[in-house]
Amino acid sequence: MALSKIITNSIADSVAFGKFGQIVQAVKTDTATINSQTFATITGLSLNITPSASSSKILLIMNVTGAGDQSAFRILRGSTAIGVGASASSRIQVTAGSPSTNDNKMFEVGMTFLDSPSTTSETTFLVQSRNLNSSHNMRINRTADDTDNSQHPRTISTLTAIEVLA
């Protein structure tokens, strides 16, 4: 079998690597309970970023931890949901959903989405959630009963925006 030599300079010269501009992160360390079957904003999971060029893209990284049965999440740019599934009949469009779990079992929902806001104005991104099961509440950063022992941890949830320069 013949070996090939790859010259990395030629690869780097022919591929455009992106560069990062600013990085902004919202970190939610407190807890919340969501008992809505319509979308509600998760307080503490919103941020503002001002792209340096209209050609910049914004890489969004969402990580939400909590407990609850069948919860749905979406990311919004301003008041517009982005990175959601296709519309189909009465199905809701979401960015991500949690598994069906026992209320005291923790879940982590993560999603990465590359947005093209096409602006140099300050832009707000936020996370919303809703319950899909009307008989259960969703808890953010805690278990359902939140008993004071080592089997019921407290966690964090984050939303990160990274400007990717053109």
Phi and psi restraints in degrees (value plus and minus 20) as a CYANA .aco file:
   2 ALA   PHI    -101.9   -61.9
   2 ALA   PSI     122.0   162.0
   3 LEU   PHI    -117.0   -77.0
   3 LEU   PSI     123.8   163.8
   4 SER   PHI    -130.7   -90.7
   4 SER   PSI     126.1   166.1
   5 LYS   PHI    -123.8   -83.8
   5 LYS   PSI     107.0   147.0
   6 ILE   PHI    -123.4   -83.4
   6 ILE   PSI     103.1   143.1
   7 ILE   PHI    -113.5   -73.5
   7 ILE   PSI      91.5   131.5
   8 THR   PHI     -86.8   -46.8
   8 THR   PSI     -49.1    -9.1
   9 ASN   PHI     -80.1   -40.1
   9 ASN   PSI     -58.8   -18.8
  10 SER   PHI     -88.7   -48.7
  10 SER   PSI     -52.2   -12.2
  11 ILE   PHI     -88.5   -48.5
  11 ILE   PSI     -67.7   -27.7
  12 ALA   PHI     -82.3   -42.3
  12 ALA   PSI     -54.5   -14.5
  13 ASP   PHI     -91.0   -51.0
  13 ASP   PSI     -46.2    -6.2
  14 SER   PHI    -120.1   -80.1
  14 SER   PSI     -26.3    13.7
  15 VAL   PHI    -137.1   -97.1
  15 VAL   PSI     112.8   152.8
  16 ALA   PHI    -108.3   -68.3
  16 ALA   PSI      96.5   136.5
  17 PHE   PHI    -113.8   -73.8
  17 PHE   PSI     114.3   154.3
  18 GLY   PHI     -92.1   -52.1
  18 GLY   PSI     136.5   176.5
  19 LYS   PHI    -142.0  -102.0
  19 LYS   PSI     126.3   166.3
  20 PHE   PHI    -111.5   -71.5
  20 PHE   PSI     120.9   160.9
  21 GLY   PHI    -116.0   -76.0
  21 GLY   PSI    -139.8   -99.8
  22 GLN   PHI    -102.7   -62.7
  22 GLN   PSI     137.2   177.2
  23 ILE   PHI    -149.3  -109.3
  23 ILE   PSI     107.9   147.9
  24 VAL   PHI    -147.6  -107.6
  24 VAL   PSI     118.8   158.8
  25 GLN   PHI    -156.8  -116.8
  25 GLN   PSI     116.4   156.4
  26 ALA   PHI    -125.0   -85.0
  26 ALA   PSI     109.0   149.0
  27 VAL   PHI    -141.3  -101.3
  27 VAL   PSI      99.5   139.5
  28 LYS   PHI    -119.6   -79.6
  28 LYS   PSI      96.6   136.6
  29 THR   PHI    -127.8   -87.8
  29 THR   PSI     -36.1     3.9
  30 ASP   PHI    -107.5   -67.5
  30 ASP   PSI     159.7   199.7
  31 THR   PHI    -127.4   -87.4
  31 THR   PSI     143.6   183.6
  32 ALA   PHI    -172.0  -132.0
  32 ALA   PSI     134.7   174.7
  33 THR   PHI    -141.7  -101.7
  33 THR   PSI     109.2   149.2
  34 ILE   PHI    -136.5   -96.5
  34 ILE   PSI     101.9   141.9
  35 ASN   PHI    -146.0  -106.0
  35 ASN   PSI      21.2    61.2
  36 SER   PHI    -135.0   -95.0
  36 SER   PSI     121.6   161.6
  37 GLN   PHI    -119.4   -79.4
  37 GLN   PSI      -6.2    33.8
  38 THR   PHI    -141.9  -101.9
  38 THR   PSI     140.6   180.6
  39 PHE   PHI     -86.7   -46.7
  39 PHE   PSI     114.0   154.0
  40 ALA   PHI    -146.5  -106.5
  40 ALA   PSI     118.7   158.7
  41 THR   PHI     -90.7   -50.7
  41 THR   PSI     114.2   154.2
  42 ILE   PHI    -104.3   -64.3
  42 ILE   PSI      88.0   128.0
  43 THR   PHI     -77.2   -37.2
  43 THR   PSI     111.9   151.9
  44 GLY   PHI      76.2   116.2
  44 GLY   PSI     -28.6    11.4
  45 LEU   PHI    -133.2   -93.2
  45 LEU   PSI      37.1    77.1
  46 SER   PHI    -160.5  -120.5
  46 SER   PSI     132.8   172.8
  47 LEU   PHI    -171.9  -131.9
  47 LEU   PSI     141.9   181.9
  48 ASN   PHI    -139.9   -99.9
  48 ASN   PSI     118.9   158.9
  49 ILE   PHI    -161.3  -121.3
  49 ILE   PSI     122.1   162.1
  50 THR   PHI    -134.3   -94.3
  50 THR   PSI      83.0   123.0
  51 PRO   PHI     -79.3   -39.3
  51 PRO   PSI     121.9   161.9
  52 SER   PHI    -100.1   -60.1
  52 SER   PSI     -36.0     4.0
  53 ALA   PHI    -168.0  -128.0
  53 ALA   PSI     130.8   170.8
  54 SER   PHI     -88.7   -48.7
  54 SER   PSI     -35.9     4.1
  55 SER   PHI    -107.9   -67.9
  55 SER   PSI     -25.1    14.9
  56 SER   PHI     -87.2   -47.2
  56 SER   PSI     127.9   167.9
  57 LYS   PHI    -128.6   -88.6
  57 LYS   PSI     137.5   177.5
  58 ILE   PHI    -138.4   -98.4
  58 ILE   PSI      97.7   137.7
  59 LEU   PHI    -107.5   -67.5
  59 LEU   PSI      96.7   136.7
  60 LEU   PHI    -124.9   -84.9
  60 LEU   PSI     111.7   151.7
  61 ILE   PHI    -145.2  -105.2
  61 ILE   PSI      95.5   135.5
  62 MET   PHI    -131.8   -91.8
  62 MET   PSI     111.5   151.5
  63 ASN   PHI    -156.4  -116.4
  63 ASN   PSI      97.1   137.1
  64 VAL   PHI    -142.2  -102.2
  64 VAL   PSI     111.4   151.4
  65 THR   PHI    -137.7   -97.7
  65 THR   PSI     131.3   171.3
  66 GLY   PHI     152.3   192.3
  66 GLY   PSI    -177.1  -137.1
  67 ALA   PHI    -166.0  -126.0
  67 ALA   PSI     129.8   169.8
  68 GLY   PHI     129.4   169.4
  68 GLY   PSI     147.3   187.3
  69 ASP   PHI    -124.0   -84.0
  69 ASP   PSI      93.8   133.8
  70 GLN   PHI      38.7    78.7
  70 GLN   PSI      58.4    98.4
  71 SER   PHI    -131.9   -91.9
  71 SER   PSI     129.3   169.3
  72 ALA   PHI    -140.8  -100.8
  72 ALA   PSI     127.7   167.7
  73 PHE   PHI    -151.2  -111.2
  73 PHE   PSI     130.5   170.5
  74 ARG   PHI    -166.3  -126.3
  74 ARG   PSI     132.9   172.9
  75 ILE   PHI    -122.3   -82.3
  75 ILE   PSI     117.8   157.8
  76 LEU   PHI    -139.1   -99.1
  76 LEU   PSI     122.9   162.9
  77 ARG   PHI    -124.8   -84.8
  77 ARG   PSI      87.5   127.5
  78 GLY   PHI      46.0    86.0
  78 GLY   PSI    -138.7   -98.7
  79 SER   PHI    -127.7   -87.7
  79 SER   PSI     -10.4    29.6
  80 THR   PHI    -125.0   -85.0
  80 THR   PSI     103.4   143.4
  81 ALA   PHI     -88.7   -48.7
  81 ALA   PSI     113.7   153.7
  82 ILE   PHI    -146.9  -106.9
  82 ILE   PSI     137.1   177.1
  83 GLY   PHI      42.2    82.2
  83 GLY   PSI      20.6    60.6
  84 VAL   PHI    -132.5   -92.5
  84 VAL   PSI     142.6   182.6
  85 GLY   PHI     -88.5   -48.5
  85 GLY   PSI     147.7   187.7
  86 ALA   PHI     -87.8   -47.8
  86 ALA   PSI     130.7   170.7
  87 SER   PHI     -92.4   -52.4
  87 SER   PSI     115.1   155.1
  88 ALA   PHI    -172.9  -132.9
  88 ALA   PSI      84.2   124.2
  89 SER   PHI      35.4    75.4
  89 SER   PSI    -147.6  -107.6
  90 SER   PHI    -114.2   -74.2
  90 SER   PSI     -11.3    28.7
  91 ARG   PHI     -91.7   -51.7
  91 ARG   PSI     120.8   160.8
  92 ILE   PHI    -102.6   -62.6
  92 ILE   PSI     129.5   169.5
  93 GLN   PHI    -116.1   -76.1
  93 GLN   PSI     101.0   141.0
  94 VAL   PHI    -153.0  -113.0
  94 VAL   PSI     142.0   182.0
  95 THR   PHI    -101.9   -61.9
  95 THR   PSI     -61.0   -21.0
  96 ALA   PHI    -179.3  -139.3
  96 ALA   PSI     140.9   180.9
  97 GLY   PHI    -155.2  -115.2
  97 GLY   PSI     133.2   173.2
  98 SER   PHI    -108.0   -68.0
  98 SER   PSI     136.8   176.8
  99 PRO   PHI     -91.7   -51.7
  99 PRO   PSI     142.3   182.3
 100 SER   PHI     -96.5   -56.5
 100 SER   PSI      94.6   134.6
 101 THR   PHI    -154.7  -114.7
 101 THR   PSI     147.0   187.0
 102 ASN   PHI     -87.2   -47.2
 102 ASN   PSI     122.1   162.1
 103 ASP   PHI     -76.9   -36.9
 103 ASP   PSI     -44.8    -4.8
 104 ASN   PHI    -117.0   -77.0
 104 ASN   PSI     -16.5    23.5
 105 LYS   PHI    -116.2   -76.2
 105 LYS   PSI     111.7   151.7
 106 MET   PHI     -99.6   -59.6
 106 MET   PSI     129.5   169.5
 107 PHE   PHI    -145.7  -105.7
 107 PHE   PSI     139.9   179.9
 108 GLU   PHI    -149.1  -109.1
 108 GLU   PSI     106.8   146.8
 109 VAL   PHI    -132.0   -92.0
 109 VAL   PSI     102.7   142.7
 110 GLY   PHI    -144.9  -104.9
 110 GLY   PSI     126.8   166.8
 111 MET   PHI    -174.4  -134.4
 111 MET   PSI     121.4   161.4
 112 THR   PHI    -141.3  -101.3
 112 THR   PSI     114.0   154.0
 113 PHE   PHI    -163.9  -123.9
 113 PHE   PSI     114.1   154.1
 114 LEU   PHI    -119.5   -79.5
 114 LEU   PSI      92.3   132.3
 115 ASP   PHI    -122.1   -82.1
 115 ASP   PSI     130.3   170.3
 116 SER   PHI    -140.3  -100.3
 116 SER   PSI      65.3   105.3
 117 PRO   PHI     -92.8   -52.8
 117 PRO   PSI     -38.1     1.9
 118 SER   PHI      32.8    72.8
 118 SER   PSI      30.2    70.2
 119 THR   PHI    -173.4  -133.4
 119 THR   PSI     141.3   181.3
 120 THR   PHI    -135.5   -95.5
 120 THR   PSI      -8.5    31.5
 121 SER   PHI    -107.0   -67.0
 121 SER   PSI     135.6   175.6
 122 GLU   PHI     -77.7   -37.7
 122 GLU   PSI     111.7   151.7
 123 THR   PHI    -143.3  -103.3
 123 THR   PSI     113.5   153.5
 124 THR   PHI    -120.4   -80.4
 124 THR   PSI     111.8   151.8
 125 PHE   PHI    -139.3   -99.3
 125 PHE   PSI     121.6   161.6
 126 LEU   PHI    -168.9  -128.9
 126 LEU   PSI     144.1   184.1
 127 VAL   PHI    -132.9   -92.9
 127 VAL   PSI     114.2   154.2
 128 GLN   PHI    -139.6   -99.6
 128 GLN   PSI     138.0   178.0
 129 SER   PHI    -162.2  -122.2
 129 SER   PSI     139.5   179.5
 130 ARG   PHI    -172.8  -132.8
 130 ARG   PSI     136.3   176.3
 131 ASN   PHI    -105.7   -65.7
 131 ASN   PSI     122.5   162.5
 132 LEU   PHI    -120.1   -80.1
 132 LEU   PSI     -35.2     4.8
 133 ASN   PHI    -135.8   -95.8
 133 ASN   PSI      92.6   132.6
 134 SER   PHI     -86.4   -46.4
 134 SER   PSI     -37.1     2.9
 135 SER   PHI    -112.1   -72.1
 135 SER   PSI     -15.6    24.4
 136 HIS   PHI    -150.7  -110.7
 136 HIS   PSI     125.6   165.6
 137 ASN   PHI    -114.7   -74.7
 137 ASN   PSI     136.0   176.0
 138 MET   PHI    -126.8   -86.8
 138 MET   PSI     115.3   155.3
 139 ARG   PHI    -130.7   -90.7
 139 ARG   PSI     116.9   156.9
 140 ILE   PHI    -122.4   -82.4
 140 ILE   PSI     110.8   150.8
 141 ASN   PHI      45.9    85.9
 141 ASN   PSI       3.2    43.2
 142 ARG   PHI    -182.9  -142.9
 142 ARG   PSI     148.5   188.5
 143 THR   PHI    -106.2   -66.2
 143 THR   PSI     155.7   195.7
 144 ALA   PHI     -87.0   -47.0
 144 ALA   PSI     -69.1   -29.1
 145 ASP   PHI    -109.7   -69.7
 145 ASP   PSI     -33.8     6.2
 146 ASP   PHI      31.6    71.6
 146 ASP   PSI      18.3    58.3
 147 THR   PHI     -81.5   -41.5
 147 THR   PSI     122.0   162.0
 148 ASP   PHI     -99.9   -59.9
 148 ASP   PSI      57.2    97.2
 149 ASN   PHI    -176.1  -136.1
 149 ASN   PSI     154.7   194.7
 150 SER   PHI     -92.6   -52.6
 150 SER   PSI     -28.3    11.7
 151 GLN   PHI    -109.3   -69.3
 151 GLN   PSI     -21.5    18.5
 152 HIS   PHI    -148.9  -108.9
 152 HIS   PSI      61.0   101.0
 153 PRO   PHI     -95.2   -55.2
 153 PRO   PSI     144.3   184.3
 154 ARG   PHI    -127.8   -87.8
 154 ARG   PSI     119.8   159.8
 155 THR   PHI    -147.3  -107.3
 155 THR   PSI    -193.7  -153.7
 156 ILE   PHI    -143.3  -103.3
 156 ILE   PSI     140.4   180.4
 157 SER   PHI    -149.4  -109.4
 157 SER   PSI     128.0   168.0
 158 THR   PHI    -158.3  -118.3
 158 THR   PSI     133.7   173.7
 159 LEU   PHI    -152.4  -112.4
 159 LEU   PSI     102.4   142.4
 160 THR   PHI    -140.1  -100.1
 160 THR   PSI     116.2   156.2
 161 ALA   PHI    -141.0  -101.0
 161 ALA   PSI     105.8   145.8
 162 ILE   PHI    -141.1  -101.1
 162 ILE   PSI     101.1   141.1
 163 GLU   PHI     -96.3   -56.3
 163 GLU   PSI     104.7   144.7
 164 VAL   PHI    -125.4   -85.4
 164 VAL   PSI      94.4   134.4
 165 LEU   PHI     -97.1   -57.1
 165 LEU   PSI     126.0   166.0
